Amino acid sequence: MTKIAKKIQMVDLKSQYEKIKTEVDAAIQNVLDNTAFINGPEVKAFQSELEQYLGVKHVIPCANGTDALQIAMMALGLKPGDEVITADFTYVATAEVIALLGLKPVLVDVVPGTFDIDVKAIEKAITPKTKAIVPVHLFGQCADMDAIMALAKKHDLFVIEDTAQAIGAKFKSTDGTTKKAGTIGTVGCTSFFPSKNLGCYGDGGAIFTNDDQLAAKIRKIANHGQSVQYVHDEIGVNSRLDSIQAAILRIKLRDLDNYAAARNKAASFYDKAFANHSKLTTPARAKFSDHVFHQYTLQLKNVDRNALREFLASKDIPAMIYYPIPLHLQKAYLDPRYKAGDFPVTEQLCESVVSLPMHTELDEETLNYITTNVLEFCK
Ligand SMILES: *Cc1c(COP(=O)(O)O)cnc(C)c1O
């Protein structure tokens, strides 16, 4: 198949920017004209617009998604030695902040198909020292929050949702209600890293909660533990979203649902092309969540993954491996409690997954070119 003119990228931020360039450029210029770079009106406006969009009482912007997780854990008063359960198959940030705060990361496996944290495994991992569960809404789909919230209630645990990859995804509870990812647990944490579904043009993050007291504590910790200027009640951090990023995020938030629709359209194209293929398993859809497709991730069977990636690269098609190494086998997180073979699903996924280009600007010609080449190699 002849190559297509447009460069294929995992995430095409340039083409997306070109569509909103006039608005974005004017918004940035406006911040420059007002020189309110930190905590200006743009940050407050974005905060309240995101609260409305998510249907949550408090959004506290901060510097990035990793900080969001750290600040949430600090605000919940977790103490060194407390156990925090999270998924073995995730981006490192989730476990990193747990370890950084002297808490004990307790890893559990995920379920194949949806890549969701395995709730039965969470239950087995709970001990008297367990204080919190951190479900990760991986690749754009919610974890099983009904089951997780029920476990948390039974064992009196905090739930810190890592929704860095799933902002805007809707969770459909068995009680008939629908809530946005990150607004179900005690607290939700997200990232506005450029490649995330709601990405700014630098770093950014936010914390969500419906709890007034917790929101006040989070705000204080994100601002040097300060209640009144130069009065420090506790040790905090310095973590802020800057005004230029907030101004950009306000514009992109208006398009977020359209962005999710574009991602779903691309995912449906992939699904259809790879349906019932003996060597390719398409991502499963959880019945309790819609999907915002941060990533479109295939599981390969009897396919040489490196050779596939090399073949695709020779056709100018990028493909990435999220994630190649389970957390429990990462050098920094090695722990005598864990050994190879302990988390068979995650270990299998790390060896068999491949993520295809996924963003808001994929047209049919590009999708056709990508799928034709994947099928050509996997025939
Ligand atoms: C991106 C990401 C984070 C961290 O966000 P940053 O803004 O890069 O710090 C945390 N958790 C998950 C699952 C992520 O994908």
The ligand as an SDF file (V2000), in Angstrom:
LIG
                    3D

 15 15  0  0  0  0  0  0  0  0999 V2000
   -0.0130   10.6180   33.0340 C   0  0  0  0  0  0  0  0  0  0  0  0
   -0.3650    9.8160   34.2120 C   0  0  0  0  0  0  0  0  0  0  0  0
   -0.0730   10.2380   35.5200 C   0  0  0  0  0  0  0  0  0  0  0  0
    0.8090   11.4040   35.8430 C   0  0  0  0  0  0  0  0  0  0  0  0
    0.4990   12.6040   35.2540 O   0  0  0  0  0  0  0  0  0  0  0  0
    1.6370   13.7310   35.0400 P   0  0  0  0  0  0  0  0  0  0  0  0
    0.8480   14.9500   34.7260 O   0  0  0  0  0  0  0  0  0  0  0  0
    2.4910   13.2830   33.9310 O   0  0  0  0  0  0  0  0  0  0  0  0
    2.3820   13.8600   36.3110 O   0  0  0  0  0  0  0  0  0  0  0  0
   -0.5320    9.4680   36.5670 C   0  0  0  0  0  0  0  0  0  0  0  0
   -1.2090    8.3440   36.3670 N   0  0  0  0  0  0  0  0  0  0  0  0
   -1.4960    7.8880   35.1390 C   0  0  0  0  0  0  0  0  0  0  0  0
   -2.2700    6.6250   34.9900 C   0  0  0  0  0  0  0  0  0  0  0  0
   -1.0680    8.5950   34.0120 C   0  0  0  0  0  0  0  0  0  0  0  0
   -1.3400    8.1220   32.7880 O   0  0  0  0  0  0  0  0  0  0  0  0
  1  2  1  0
  2  3  1  0
  2 14  2  0
  3  4  1  0
  3 10  2  0
  4  5  1  0
  5  6  1  0
  6  7  2  0
  6  8  1  0
  6  9  1  0
 10 11  1  0
 11 12  2  0
 12 13  1  0
 12 14  1  0
 14 15  1  0
M  END
$$$$
